[in-house]
Each structure stands twice: as C-alpha cells, then as structure tokens.
Amino acid sequence: MVERIGVIGAGYVGLTSAACFTHLGHDVVCVDSDQSKVDELNRGEVAIAEPGLAELVRDGLICGRLLFSTKTDGLAAVDVVLLCLPTPQGEGGDADVRALEEVVTGLPGLLTPGCVVVTKSTVPVGTGNRLPELLGDADLPVVGNPEFLREGHAVEDFLRPERIVLGSRDEDRPAAERVAALYRGIDAPVWFTDPASAELAKYASNAFLAMKLSYVNTLAELCEHHGADIRAVGRLIGLDSRIGPAFLRPGPGWGGSCLPKDTAALVRTAERAGVDFGMLRDVLKANARHQSAVVRKIRLAITGATDGSLTGTRIGLLGLAFKAGTGDLRDSPALAIAGELARSGAILTGYDPGVASAAPDIVQVVDDPYLVAKDAEALVVLTEWPEFRELDWARLAAATDQAIVVDTRNLLDPAAVGEAGFTVIGLGTAAQGPGGAR
C-alpha cells in the first residue's frame, strides 16, 4: 500500500529516510527551513557524501514521488510524518530537543486527524510518553522509530537493516503497525515495544559501541607495554561469538555526530534516575585521555620526548573526518588531536578526500595529499581512508624533513611504507623502521 509520507528535516537522517521511502514506492514530501538546501535538492544536488543517496534522490524526483519544500502546508495531506530534527548535545550533556518541541507544538494545526507522528530523531528517554501531551487532543498517534544508520552506509542500513524498532503506547499500537507496513519489502525483524524501551535501546547501542572502542584503545596501550600486537589481539578476541569482530580496531579516539552526544545523554539519563553509571562516565574520560596519549605519541616520535616542544614544527595530517566514507567533521577525533597539536605550536597541513575545508585557524586544508608532506617533520594518519594505502610513499618521504608517519588507524602496510623510507609508528604495535628494520 502506497502511503503519503511527510519528512520534517532534510539533514542526514531525514534525507536518507525520504529517498529510501520513495524508493520503496511511497509518495514523500520533505520539508526543511533552508531554502538554498531545498532548491539544491529539487535540482537533484546532494551535498552529503553517502553512497547511493544522490541516485535515489534523483530517481525520486524523476518519477515524481519525491518533493522538497520549505512550506509546511504540504503536510496536511500526509498519512505519516517523520520527525528528523537535530537533537545536539546541550548543557550538561543532555540532548537539546528545542527544535523538535517547537515543531511538535505546531503539528495539530498542520496535520489531519489520524496522521501518525513518528520520531526518528534520537530523543531523551521519556519523550515518546511526553509528546502526546504536547500534541493535545489532536488525534495524532505517536510512534518512536529510532534510526540505526551508519554514516557511509546509510542507504544500505536503511534498506537492509538488522532490525526495525517501533515504540508506542498500547493505544497507539495500530499506528505502530501502520509504520511497520511502510517498510514492506524489506527483509528484517520488526520489534514492537514501549516508547521508553525504543528510546533507551538507541542510546544504549551507541554507548556500548563507544565503550567497546575505548576498551580496544586502552588495550592497544597495554599491548605496547608488553610487546603484543593489537591487530592480532583484536582478531583473536573478535573470534569469540559473544564479542564479535566489529569495533575492535584502535584509532585516535571515537567521535562523530552520534556516539559522543548519545553517550553523554545516557550518562545524564542515569544521573537523573539516581543510577550510578560510573563505567560510562569513565568511557568519556578514557576517550579524552586516549586522544592526549596519541598527541604524546606524536610528540615522542618527532622530538624524542613525550613533553618535547612542537613550536614551529610542521606536521602533515592525512584525514580530518571522524571516519572514512564521509566528510563529517562533527566531534571528529582527528580535529580534536589537530587542535591539541595546534595549541602546542605545531603548523598543520591536512588532506581528506571528503573534506574541502576545516577550521582554518587549526589546519590548512590542501587538495593534494602530497602537499601535506612538504617540509613536514611527521605525517599522521587520522582517518582510515583506504586510498591512503595506495599513495606513493617514497614520494612522500622525499618531500618530508623527517620521514616519520604515526599511523593512528593501523591502516598502512608497515613493511611497504618502511621500504619507502619511513619510520612507521602505529597504535599497539611495534614501530617499523626505514627499510623494514624494527
């Protein structure tokens, strides 16, 4: 059955949802307050670097089932409206839901009775039980449908999800079943639950992933002290089916648009409930400590001392986004490390295939990866772009003042890069000297 769907918010989640539901055969109008963004989208121009998304948007526009608008009057004809609004980290770690609440209070005057209001935004636990009060007696059932989209894999995750979660009050269960029907054609288990459980499941998933990443980053430090190799350790523990191999690679810290804010929000949720979630507070602290440890590793590699001066030192950065496959700089650990290096007096040049510009007072962004090596005393790999492996590392070595690369992602082949003339320093692994010497 074809439904008429309204999507409020053309950001990452909203745009992916609009394009994918159109692909599933529904008629979709996506409303956003940014006129320039709406104009670009109606021309089929998608600024988000997400595989397959631009093609789905253009297909939807061509077949006439997808429309972008700044006007909310088009929502009067929809059967379901998705709230895809930002809920950034606010004061004290709480999610800032002001944009969501402002939109919700205006919905009774926009939507026809019986229209299902679906929260896809990540919202504080208890929101699903509170929204009906904001909507009053407008006969607008509320269903929570949290998204579990990975940047760089959003279309794939939407169309081939591991699960579809729907949270509703008992009286809104028919509305939840209507939302489940929107996904007809997708082969995935559908879980019906209460609103609070759906909301908590989203926060808990992201916080657990953050905890797993901090665990492996700390484990990498332990490997260095004992001569173990975190790559082998990670593979071996990942063979345990109770643990699994995902999120067991060390890095410069974890970041992005979700993990930091959702972990902080879950800590605040626990505090308000009087629950001591100390291990999760420690995860946040461990991430900050790890990023400082990476900076100390870079100092040591360049100066021979963990407290050596970096004033005037030229450092080339390979990668600025929080992970490969996206140009997203939000809470990027690469930029956090760049900021600490810049505050220490280092002169930074950076390259990222998905990023055209970054904070100009922190790093000069160039459009050629070989420019980052010019007169550099070290290169630092901060984002795991696969193409960095294929660079001409002998050419990079020739351009540097000091052929050292600190590989915070263990991305490179140490032997090959060492043969090119570099000393390669990874996380939780032994250093590889030039020419393959250890």
Disulfide bonds with the S-S distance in Angstrom:
none
